[in-house]
Every structure is written in structure tokens, then in C-alpha cells.
């Protein structure tokens, strides 16, 4: 998924995407999936759908929203050395 995003972005804009472009894409993708699943644009319905979401494959790997904090939970690589 990440490779596809980078290739598509680079083809259209003639440069590699920076972090903010990637995060904008990711958040829009997650929101659109939640709207589709909720069958509603109502923010309350979308929030409830995100709260019930399970791990979803994204450009960052598998992510989900924590229902109690509404924070995105995602893998975070740690490099030692």
C-alpha cells in the first residue's frame, strides 16, 4: 500500500511525498472507510464506527483507534544502536 501511494504521488507531482502528504492521505483513507462502513457522514456515527474498528491495514501497517482516547494506535519501529 505504501509503495503504491509513493509511486502514484511521485508520478503526479514529480517529487517524493513528505510526511505531511502521507499522513493526509492516511487520515482521509481511514475516514472514508469509516464513512462507508457507517453508511453516514454524521460525525457521531463515524466516531462510533472508528471506536469499534479492529486493526486495519494502512500505509503505516495495521492500525486502529483506541475507543477510550480516540488516539490512533499504530506500530512504531524502534532502532537500537
KACOR-V184506 format. One record per residue. N is the residue number from 1. RES is the residue in one letter. NEAR is the number of other C-alpha atoms within 12 Angstrom. Layout:
N&RES&NEAR, N&RES&NEAR
This chain:
1&X&18, 2&X&18, 3&X&15, 4&X&15, 5&X&25, 6&X&22, 7&X&16, 8&X&18, 9&X&19, 10&X&17, 11&X&13, 12&X&12, 13&X&14, 14&X&11, 15&X&13, 16&X&18, 17&X&23, 18&X&15, 19&X&13, 20&X&11, 21&X&19, 22&X&25, 23&X&19, 24&X&16, 25&X&25, 26&X&27, 27&X&22, 28&X&15, 29&X&21, 30&X&31, 31&X&29, 32&X&21, 33&X&23, 34&X&30, 35&X&22, 36&X&17, 37&X&19, 38&X&22, 39&X&17, 40&X&18, 41&X&18, 42&X&15, 43&X&16, 44&X&15, 45&X&19, 46&X&25, 47&X&28, 48&X&24, 49&X&29, 50&X&34, 51&X&23, 52&X&20, 53&X&26, 54&X&19, 55&X&20, 56&X&25, 57&X&20, 58&X&27, 59&X&25, 60&X&27, 61&X&18, 62&X&20, 63&X&23, 64&X&28, 65&X&27, 66&X&20, 67&X&17, 68&X&13, 69&X&12, 70&X&17, 71&X&14, 72&X&27, 73&X&24, 74&X&20, 75&X&16, 76&X&11, 77&X&8, 78&X&6, 79&X&5, 80&X&4, 81&X&3
